[in-house]
């Protein structure tokens, strides 16, 4: 298992999970969700472009996954 913020490294994985940490009233929880193909592209696109996901970022994400 690898935890990374690099879209290039992420794209090489066979399985993809989104790990989210939440803080609420001094309680911290962690959620882990397995991503489907569409979610995987969106998450890699977010890593490429930041908070605003562009069509170009989606294309870059798809290209990373294809190589």
HTML snippet that shows the backbone in 3Dmol.js (N, CA, C, O; Angstrom):
<script src="https://3Dmol.org/build/3Dmol-min.js"></script>
<div id="view" style="width:600px;height:400px;position:relative"></div>
<script>
const pdb = `
ATOM      1  N   UNK A   1       0.844  -1.163   0.000  1.00  0.00           N
ATOM      2  CA  UNK A   1       0.000   0.000   0.000  1.00  0.00           C
ATOM      3  C   UNK A   1       0.900   1.240   0.000  1.00  0.00           C
ATOM      4  O   UNK A   1       1.892   1.312   0.726  1.00  0.00           O
ATOM      5  N   UNK A   2       0.528   2.201  -0.827  1.00  0.00           N
ATOM      6  CA  UNK A   2       1.261   3.451  -0.933  1.00  0.00           C
ATOM      7  C   UNK A   2       0.280   4.600  -0.721  1.00  0.00           C
ATOM      8  O   UNK A   2      -0.808   4.610  -1.297  1.00  0.00           O
ATOM      9  N   UNK A   3       0.663   5.548   0.092  1.00  0.00           N
ATOM     10  CA  UNK A   3      -0.109   6.778   0.261  1.00  0.00           C
ATOM     11  C   UNK A   3       0.697   7.889  -0.391  1.00  0.00           C
ATOM     12  O   UNK A   3       1.861   8.101  -0.052  1.00  0.00           O
ATOM     13  N   UNK A   4       0.069   8.607  -1.339  1.00  0.00           N
ATOM     14  CA  UNK A   4       0.803   9.619  -2.084  1.00  0.00           C
ATOM     15  C   UNK A   4      -0.108  10.771  -2.478  1.00  0.00           C
ATOM     16  O   UNK A   4      -1.330  10.631  -2.531  1.00  0.00           O
ATOM     17  N   UNK A   5       0.506  11.899  -2.749  1.00  0.00           N
ATOM     18  CA  UNK A   5      -0.200  13.045  -3.309  1.00  0.00           C
ATOM     19  C   UNK A   5       0.227  13.271  -4.757  1.00  0.00           C
ATOM     20  O   UNK A   5      -0.131  14.281  -5.362  1.00  0.00           O
ATOM     21  N   UNK A   6       0.982  12.342  -5.304  1.00  0.00           N
ATOM     22  CA  UNK A   6       1.488  12.464  -6.664  1.00  0.00           C
ATOM     23  C   UNK A   6       0.550  11.761  -7.649  1.00  0.00           C
ATOM     24  O   UNK A   6       0.334  10.556  -7.526  1.00  0.00           O
ATOM     25  N   UNK A   7      -0.007  12.480  -8.615  1.00  0.00           N
ATOM     26  CA  UNK A   7      -0.886  11.828  -9.585  1.00  0.00           C
ATOM     27  C   UNK A   7      -0.152  10.794 -10.440  1.00  0.00           C
ATOM     28  O   UNK A   7      -0.746   9.803 -10.863  1.00  0.00           O
ATOM     29  N   UNK A   8       1.141  11.025 -10.696  1.00  0.00           N
ATOM     30  CA  UNK A   8       1.903  10.068 -11.499  1.00  0.00           C
ATOM     31  C   UNK A   8       2.062   8.745 -10.760  1.00  0.00           C
ATOM     32  O   UNK A   8       1.940   7.679 -11.364  1.00  0.00           O
ATOM     33  N   UNK A   9       2.329   8.803  -9.472  1.00  0.00           N
ATOM     34  CA  UNK A   9       2.458   7.577  -8.674  1.00  0.00           C
ATOM     35  C   UNK A   9       1.098   6.918  -8.522  1.00  0.00           C
ATOM     36  O   UNK A   9       0.969   5.700  -8.651  1.00  0.00           O
ATOM     37  N   UNK A  10       0.085   7.732  -8.247  1.00  0.00           N
ATOM     38  CA  UNK A  10      -1.268   7.207  -8.063  1.00  0.00           C
ATOM     39  C   UNK A  10      -1.732   6.416  -9.277  1.00  0.00           C
ATOM     40  O   UNK A  10      -2.346   5.358  -9.137  1.00  0.00           O
ATOM     41  N   UNK A  11      -1.443   6.922 -10.450  1.00  0.00           N
ATOM     42  CA  UNK A  11      -1.943   6.297 -11.677  1.00  0.00           C
ATOM     43  C   UNK A  11      -1.388   4.888 -11.905  1.00  0.00           C
ATOM     44  O   UNK A  11      -1.941   4.132 -12.703  1.00  0.00           O
ATOM     45  N   UNK A  12      -0.320   4.534 -11.224  1.00  0.00           N
ATOM     46  CA  UNK A  12       0.290   3.216 -11.421  1.00  0.00           C
ATOM     47  C   UNK A  12      -0.333   2.133 -10.547  1.00  0.00           C
ATOM     48  O   UNK A  12      -0.022   0.954 -10.716  1.00  0.00           O
ATOM     49  N   UNK A  13      -1.207   2.512  -9.616  1.00  0.00           N
ATOM     50  CA  UNK A  13      -1.804   1.537  -8.712  1.00  0.00           C
ATOM     51  C   UNK A  13      -2.857   0.673  -9.389  1.00  0.00           C
ATOM     52  O   UNK A  13      -3.478   1.082 -10.370  1.00  0.00           O
ATOM     53  N   UNK A  14      -3.047  -0.527  -8.854  1.00  0.00           N
ATOM     54  CA  UNK A  14      -4.080  -1.433  -9.371  1.00  0.00           C
ATOM     55  C   UNK A  14      -5.426  -1.165  -8.699  1.00  0.00           C
ATOM     56  O   UNK A  14      -6.473  -1.319  -9.327  1.00  0.00           O
ATOM     57  N   UNK A  15      -5.403  -0.773  -7.452  1.00  0.00           N
ATOM     58  CA  UNK A  15      -6.605  -0.441  -6.697  1.00  0.00           C
ATOM     59  C   UNK A  15      -6.414   0.953  -6.128  1.00  0.00           C
ATOM     60  O   UNK A  15      -5.308   1.330  -5.740  1.00  0.00           O
ATOM     61  N   UNK A  16      -7.493   1.711  -6.082  1.00  0.00           N
ATOM     62  CA  UNK A  16      -7.403   3.094  -5.622  1.00  0.00           C
ATOM     63  C   UNK A  16      -8.412   3.344  -4.513  1.00  0.00           C
ATOM     64  O   UNK A  16      -9.580   2.969  -4.615  1.00  0.00           O
ATOM     65  N   UNK A  17      -7.939   3.981  -3.456  1.00  0.00           N
ATOM     66  CA  UNK A  17      -8.761   4.307  -2.300  1.00  0.00           C
ATOM     67  C   UNK A  17      -8.593   5.784  -1.984  1.00  0.00           C
ATOM     68  O   UNK A  17      -7.511   6.349  -2.146  1.00  0.00           O
ATOM     69  N   UNK A  18      -9.661   6.391  -1.537  1.00  0.00           N
ATOM     70  CA  UNK A  18      -9.614   7.761  -1.062  1.00  0.00           C
ATOM     71  C   UNK A  18      -9.636   7.710   0.458  1.00  0.00           C
ATOM     72  O   UNK A  18     -10.535   7.118   1.055  1.00  0.00           O
ATOM     73  N   UNK A  19      -8.641   8.334   1.082  1.00  0.00           N
ATOM     74  CA  UNK A  19      -8.540   8.385   2.540  1.00  0.00           C
ATOM     75  C   UNK A  19      -8.867   9.805   2.964  1.00  0.00           C
ATOM     76  O   UNK A  19      -8.226  10.757   2.518  1.00  0.00           O
ATOM     77  N   UNK A  20      -9.867   9.946   3.828  1.00  0.00           N
ATOM     78  CA  UNK A  20     -10.285  11.262   4.305  1.00  0.00           C
ATOM     79  C   UNK A  20     -10.269  11.291   5.820  1.00  0.00           C
ATOM     80  O   UNK A  20     -10.774  10.381   6.476  1.00  0.00           O
ATOM     81  N   UNK A  21      -9.683  12.346   6.370  1.00  0.00           N
ATOM     82  CA  UNK A  21      -9.647  12.542   7.820  1.00  0.00           C
ATOM     83  C   UNK A  21     -10.634  13.641   8.177  1.00  0.00           C
ATOM     84  O   UNK A  21     -10.643  14.699   7.548  1.00  0.00           O
ATOM     85  N   UNK A  22     -11.461  13.397   9.181  1.00  0.00           N
ATOM     86  CA  UNK A  22     -12.467  14.363   9.610  1.00  0.00           C
ATOM     87  C   UNK A  22     -12.295  14.663  11.091  1.00  0.00           C
ATOM     88  O   UNK A  22     -12.088  13.760  11.901  1.00  0.00           O
ATOM     89  N   UNK A  23     -12.384  15.950  11.434  1.00  0.00           N
ATOM     90  CA  UNK A  23     -12.334  16.376  12.831  1.00  0.00           C
ATOM     91  C   UNK A  23     -13.691  16.958  13.192  1.00  0.00           C
ATOM     92  O   UNK A  23     -14.221  17.804  12.470  1.00  0.00           O
ATOM     93  N   UNK A  24     -14.258  16.505  14.315  1.00  0.00           N
ATOM     94  CA  UNK A  24     -15.547  16.990  14.760  1.00  0.00           C
ATOM     95  C   UNK A  24     -15.614  16.912  16.282  1.00  0.00           C
ATOM     96  O   UNK A  24     -15.582  15.822  16.853  1.00  0.00           O
ATOM     97  N   UNK A  25     -15.708  18.060  16.931  1.00  0.00           N
ATOM     98  CA  UNK A  25     -15.824  18.104  18.396  1.00  0.00           C
ATOM     99  C   UNK A  25     -14.718  17.306  19.088  1.00  0.00           C
ATOM    100  O   UNK A  25     -14.998  16.465  19.942  1.00  0.00           O
ATOM    101  N   UNK A  26     -13.484  17.567  18.726  1.00  0.00           N
ATOM    102  CA  UNK A  26     -12.312  16.892  19.309  1.00  0.00           C
ATOM    103  C   UNK A  26     -12.253  15.398  19.014  1.00  0.00           C
ATOM    104  O   UNK A  26     -11.482  14.676  19.647  1.00  0.00           O
ATOM    105  N   UNK A  27     -13.049  14.927  18.071  1.00  0.00           N
ATOM    106  CA  UNK A  27     -12.981  13.531  17.628  1.00  0.00           C
ATOM    107  C   UNK A  27     -12.451  13.505  16.201  1.00  0.00           C
ATOM    108  O   UNK A  27     -12.899  14.267  15.343  1.00  0.00           O
ATOM    109  N   UNK A  28     -11.509  12.634  15.965  1.00  0.00           N
ATOM    110  CA  UNK A  28     -10.962  12.484  14.626  1.00  0.00           C
ATOM    111  C   UNK A  28     -11.342  11.113  14.100  1.00  0.00           C
ATOM    112  O   UNK A  28     -11.128  10.098  14.762  1.00  0.00           O
ATOM    113  N   UNK A  29     -11.909  11.093  12.902  1.00  0.00           N
ATOM    114  CA  UNK A  29     -12.240   9.834  12.255  1.00  0.00           C
ATOM    115  C   UNK A  29     -11.571   9.791  10.887  1.00  0.00           C
ATOM    116  O   UNK A  29     -11.285  10.830  10.293  1.00  0.00           O
ATOM    117  N   UNK A  30     -11.329   8.601  10.402  1.00  0.00           N
ATOM    118  CA  UNK A  30     -10.749   8.401   9.093  1.00  0.00           C
ATOM    119  C   UNK A  30     -11.675   7.505   8.291  1.00  0.00           C
ATOM    120  O   UNK A  30     -12.113   6.458   8.769  1.00  0.00           O
ATOM    121  N   UNK A  31     -11.968   7.925   7.066  1.00  0.00           N
ATOM    122  CA  UNK A  31     -12.796   7.131   6.166  1.00  0.00           C
ATOM    123  C   UNK A  31     -11.944   6.688   4.987  1.00  0.00           C
ATOM    124  O   UNK A  31     -11.176   7.474   4.433  1.00  0.00           O
ATOM    125  N   UNK A  32     -12.087   5.426   4.610  1.00  0.00           N
ATOM    126  CA  UNK A  32     -11.373   4.881   3.454  1.00  0.00           C
ATOM    127  C   UNK A  32     -12.419   4.319   2.501  1.00  0.00           C
ATOM    128  O   UNK A  32     -13.218   3.460   2.874  1.00  0.00           O
ATOM    129  N   UNK A  33     -12.404   4.816   1.260  1.00  0.00           N
ATOM    130  CA  UNK A  33     -13.387   4.413   0.264  1.00  0.00           C
ATOM    131  C   UNK A  33     -12.678   3.941  -0.991  1.00  0.00           C
ATOM    132  O   UNK A  33     -11.811   4.642  -1.514  1.00  0.00           O
ATOM    133  N   UNK A  34     -13.038   2.750  -1.484  1.00  0.00           N
ATOM    134  CA  UNK A  34     -12.468   2.284  -2.739  1.00  0.00           C
ATOM    135  C   UNK A  34     -13.135   3.036  -3.881  1.00  0.00           C
ATOM    136  O   UNK A  34     -14.356   3.193  -3.899  1.00  0.00           O
ATOM    137  N   UNK A  35     -12.329   3.504  -4.837  1.00  0.00           N
ATOM    138  CA  UNK A  35     -12.827   4.302  -5.944  1.00  0.00           C
ATOM    139  C   UNK A  35     -13.110   3.444  -7.163  1.00  0.00           C
ATOM    140  O   UNK A  35     -12.350   2.532  -7.489  1.00  0.00           O
ATOM    141  N   UNK A  36     -14.234   3.752  -7.842  1.00  0.00           N
ATOM    142  CA  UNK A  36     -14.506   3.101  -9.118  1.00  0.00           C
ATOM    143  C   UNK A  36     -13.737   3.859 -10.210  1.00  0.00           C
ATOM    144  O   UNK A  36     -13.023   4.815  -9.906  1.00  0.00           O
ATOM    145  N   UNK A  37     -13.872   3.449 -11.452  1.00  0.00           N
ATOM    146  CA  UNK A  37     -13.079   4.028 -12.540  1.00  0.00           C
ATOM    147  C   UNK A  37     -13.331   5.530 -12.693  1.00  0.00           C
ATOM    148  O   UNK A  37     -12.380   6.302 -12.821  1.00  0.00           O
ATOM    149  N   UNK A  38     -14.585   5.950 -12.683  1.00  0.00           N
ATOM    150  CA  UNK A  38     -14.909   7.370 -12.836  1.00  0.00           C
ATOM    151  C   UNK A  38     -14.378   8.180 -11.651  1.00  0.00           C
ATOM    152  O   UNK A  38     -13.816   9.259 -11.841  1.00  0.00           O
ATOM    153  N   UNK A  39     -14.550   7.674 -10.445  1.00  0.00           N
ATOM    154  CA  UNK A  39     -14.057   8.356  -9.250  1.00  0.00           C
ATOM    155  C   UNK A  39     -12.539   8.459  -9.256  1.00  0.00           C
ATOM    156  O   UNK A  39     -11.971   9.455  -8.808  1.00  0.00           O
ATOM    157  N   UNK A  40     -11.888   7.413  -9.771  1.00  0.00           N
ATOM    158  CA  UNK A  40     -10.428   7.406  -9.858  1.00  0.00           C
ATOM    159  C   UNK A  40      -9.945   8.530 -10.774  1.00  0.00           C
ATOM    160  O   UNK A  40      -8.995   9.236 -10.437  1.00  0.00           O
ATOM    161  N   UNK A  41     -10.586   8.699 -11.919  1.00  0.00           N
ATOM    162  CA  UNK A  41     -10.216   9.763 -12.848  1.00  0.00           C
ATOM    163  C   UNK A  41     -10.435  11.123 -12.199  1.00  0.00           C
ATOM    164  O   UNK A  41      -9.585  12.007 -12.306  1.00  0.00           O
ATOM    165  N   UNK A  42     -11.572  11.296 -11.527  1.00  0.00           N
ATOM    166  CA  UNK A  42     -11.860  12.578 -10.870  1.00  0.00           C
ATOM    167  C   UNK A  42     -10.836  12.901  -9.788  1.00  0.00           C
ATOM    168  O   UNK A  42     -10.396  14.044  -9.668  1.00  0.00           O
ATOM    169  N   UNK A  43     -10.459  11.908  -9.009  1.00  0.00           N
ATOM    170  CA  UNK A  43      -9.504  12.151  -7.920  1.00  0.00           C
ATOM    171  C   UNK A  43      -8.115  12.484  -8.470  1.00  0.00           C
ATOM    172  O   UNK A  43      -7.447  13.382  -7.958  1.00  0.00           O
ATOM    173  N   UNK A  44      -7.682  11.776  -9.497  1.00  0.00           N
ATOM    174  CA  UNK A  44      -6.383  12.085 -10.103  1.00  0.00           C
ATOM    175  C   UNK A  44      -6.440  13.457 -10.771  1.00  0.00           C
ATOM    176  O   UNK A  44      -5.465  14.207 -10.716  1.00  0.00           O
ATOM    177  N   UNK A  45      -7.555  13.794 -11.396  1.00  0.00           N
ATOM    178  CA  UNK A  45      -7.720  15.125 -11.992  1.00  0.00           C
ATOM    179  C   UNK A  45      -7.650  16.205 -10.918  1.00  0.00           C
ATOM    180  O   UNK A  45      -7.073  17.267 -11.153  1.00  0.00           O
ATOM    181  N   UNK A  46      -8.227  15.952  -9.741  1.00  0.00           N
ATOM    182  CA  UNK A  46      -8.154  16.910  -8.637  1.00  0.00           C
ATOM    183  C   UNK A  46      -6.711  17.080  -8.182  1.00  0.00           C
ATOM    184  O   UNK A  46      -6.282  18.184  -7.848  1.00  0.00           O
ATOM    185  N   UNK A  47      -5.971  15.982  -8.172  1.00  0.00           N
ATOM    186  CA  UNK A  47      -4.559  16.046  -7.781  1.00  0.00           C
ATOM    187  C   UNK A  47      -3.765  16.876  -8.802  1.00  0.00           C
ATOM    188  O   UNK A  47      -2.832  17.591  -8.436  1.00  0.00           O
ATOM    189  N   UNK A  48      -4.138  16.774 -10.066  1.00  0.00           N
ATOM    190  CA  UNK A  48      -3.448  17.511 -11.124  1.00  0.00           C
ATOM    191  C   UNK A  48      -3.775  18.999 -11.064  1.00  0.00           C
ATOM    192  O   UNK A  48      -2.882  19.835 -11.199  1.00  0.00           O
ATOM    193  N   UNK A  49      -5.063  19.339 -10.862  1.00  0.00           N
ATOM    194  CA  UNK A  49      -5.480  20.732 -11.048  1.00  0.00           C
ATOM    195  C   UNK A  49      -5.852  21.480  -9.779  1.00  0.00           C
ATOM    196  O   UNK A  49      -5.971  22.705  -9.815  1.00  0.00           O
ATOM    197  N   UNK A  50      -6.040  20.802  -8.672  1.00  0.00           N
ATOM    198  CA  UNK A  50      -6.462  21.494  -7.456  1.00  0.00           C
ATOM    199  C   UNK A  50      -7.960  21.426  -7.272  1.00  0.00           C
ATOM    200  O   UNK A  50      -8.605  20.483  -7.731  1.00  0.00           O
ATOM    201  N   UNK A  51      -8.518  22.424  -6.601  1.00  0.00           N
ATOM    202  CA  UNK A  51      -9.929  22.360  -6.219  1.00  0.00           C
ATOM    203  C   UNK A  51     -10.896  22.489  -7.391  1.00  0.00           C
ATOM    204  O   UNK A  51     -12.013  21.976  -7.326  1.00  0.00           O
ATOM    205  N   UNK A  52     -10.485  23.164  -8.458  1.00  0.00           N
ATOM    206  CA  UNK A  52     -11.344  23.281  -9.643  1.00  0.00           C
ATOM    207  C   UNK A  52     -10.849  22.285 -10.689  1.00  0.00           C
ATOM    208  O   UNK A  52      -9.763  22.432 -11.251  1.00  0.00           O
ATOM    209  N   UNK A  53     -11.676  21.268 -10.934  1.00  0.00           N
ATOM    210  CA  UNK A  53     -11.286  20.207 -11.874  1.00  0.00           C
ATOM    211  C   UNK A  53     -11.710  20.615 -13.282  1.00  0.00           C
ATOM    212  O   UNK A  53     -12.890  20.848 -13.542  1.00  0.00           O
ATOM    213  N   UNK A  54     -10.752  20.698 -14.171  1.00  0.00           N
ATOM    214  CA  UNK A  54     -11.017  21.096 -15.550  1.00  0.00           C
ATOM    215  C   UNK A  54     -11.077  19.863 -16.449  1.00  0.00           C
ATOM    216  O   UNK A  54     -10.635  18.775 -16.078  1.00  0.00           O
ATOM    217  N   UNK A  55     -11.638  20.065 -17.644  1.00  0.00           N
ATOM    218  CA  UNK A  55     -11.653  18.964 -18.614  1.00  0.00           C
ATOM    219  C   UNK A  55     -10.238  18.567 -19.008  1.00  0.00           C
ATOM    220  O   UNK A  55      -9.968  17.396 -19.274  1.00  0.00           O
ATOM    221  N   UNK A  56      -9.331  19.544 -19.046  1.00  0.00           N
ATOM    222  CA  UNK A  56      -7.943  19.244 -19.368  1.00  0.00           C
ATOM    223  C   UNK A  56      -7.312  18.357 -18.290  1.00  0.00           C
ATOM    224  O   UNK A  56      -6.535  17.453 -18.596  1.00  0.00           O
ATOM    225  N   UNK A  57      -7.651  18.623 -17.038  1.00  0.00           N
ATOM    226  CA  UNK A  57      -7.136  17.791 -15.941  1.00  0.00           C
ATOM    227  C   UNK A  57      -7.690  16.373 -16.042  1.00  0.00           C
ATOM    228  O   UNK A  57      -6.972  15.406 -15.787  1.00  0.00           O
ATOM    229  N   UNK A  58      -8.961  16.244 -16.412  1.00  0.00           N
ATOM    230  CA  UNK A  58      -9.555  14.909 -16.600  1.00  0.00           C
ATOM    231  C   UNK A  58      -8.853  14.157 -17.723  1.00  0.00           C
ATOM    232  O   UNK A  58      -8.589  12.960 -17.613  1.00  0.00           O
ATOM    233  N   UNK A  59      -8.553  14.872 -18.805  1.00  0.00           N
ATOM    234  CA  UNK A  59      -7.841  14.254 -19.927  1.00  0.00           C
ATOM    235  C   UNK A  59      -6.439  13.814 -19.498  1.00  0.00           C
ATOM    236  O   UNK A  59      -5.984  12.730 -19.861  1.00  0.00           O
ATOM    237  N   UNK A  60      -5.763  14.661 -18.725  1.00  0.00           N
ATOM    238  CA  UNK A  60      -4.430  14.303 -18.222  1.00  0.00           C
ATOM    239  C   UNK A  60      -4.513  13.084 -17.313  1.00  0.00           C
ATOM    240  O   UNK A  60      -3.661  12.199 -17.386  1.00  0.00           O
ATOM    241  N   UNK A  61      -5.527  13.030 -16.463  1.00  0.00           N
ATOM    242  CA  UNK A  61      -5.709  11.891 -15.576  1.00  0.00           C
ATOM    243  C   UNK A  61      -5.945  10.615 -16.365  1.00  0.00           C
ATOM    244  O   UNK A  61      -5.355   9.576 -16.069  1.00  0.00           O
ATOM    245  N   UNK A  62      -6.806  10.694 -17.368  1.00  0.00           N
ATOM    246  CA  UNK A  62      -7.081   9.522 -18.211  1.00  0.00           C
ATOM    247  C   UNK A  62      -5.821   9.066 -18.932  1.00  0.00           C
ATOM    248  O   UNK A  62      -5.570   7.868 -19.065  1.00  0.00           O
ATOM    249  N   UNK A  63      -5.034  10.024 -19.394  1.00  0.00           N
ATOM    250  CA  UNK A  63      -3.786   9.683 -20.096  1.00  0.00           C
ATOM    251  C   UNK A  63      -2.796   9.015 -19.141  1.00  0.00           C
ATOM    252  O   UNK A  63      -2.139   8.042 -19.510  1.00  0.00           O
ATOM    253  N   UNK A  64      -2.687   9.532 -17.917  1.00  0.00           N
ATOM    254  CA  UNK A  64      -1.809   8.900 -16.925  1.00  0.00           C
ATOM    255  C   UNK A  64      -2.234   7.455 -16.659  1.00  0.00           C
ATOM    256  O   UNK A  64      -1.389   6.570 -16.528  1.00  0.00           O
ATOM    257  N   UNK A  65      -3.538   7.223 -16.582  1.00  0.00           N
ATOM    258  CA  UNK A  65      -4.035   5.873 -16.307  1.00  0.00           C
ATOM    259  C   UNK A  65      -3.818   4.931 -17.485  1.00  0.00           C
ATOM    260  O   UNK A  65      -3.682   3.722 -17.297  1.00  0.00           O
ATOM    261  N   UNK A  66      -3.784   5.479 -18.702  1.00  0.00           N
ATOM    262  CA  UNK A  66      -3.598   4.651 -19.896  1.00  0.00           C
ATOM    263  C   UNK A  66      -2.163   4.250 -20.135  1.00  0.00           C
ATOM    264  O   UNK A  66      -1.905   3.266 -20.828  1.00  0.00           O
ATOM    265  N   UNK A  67      -1.210   4.999 -19.571  1.00  0.00           N
ATOM    266  CA  UNK A  67       0.200   4.716 -19.861  1.00  0.00           C
ATOM    267  C   UNK A  67       0.767   3.695 -18.895  1.00  0.00           C
ATOM    268  O   UNK A  67       1.941   3.339 -18.993  1.00  0.00           O
TER     269      UNK A  67
END
`;
const viewer = $3Dmol.createViewer("view");
viewer.addModel(pdb, "pdb");
viewer.setStyle({}, {cartoon: {color: "spectrum"}});
viewer.zoomTo();
viewer.render();
</script>
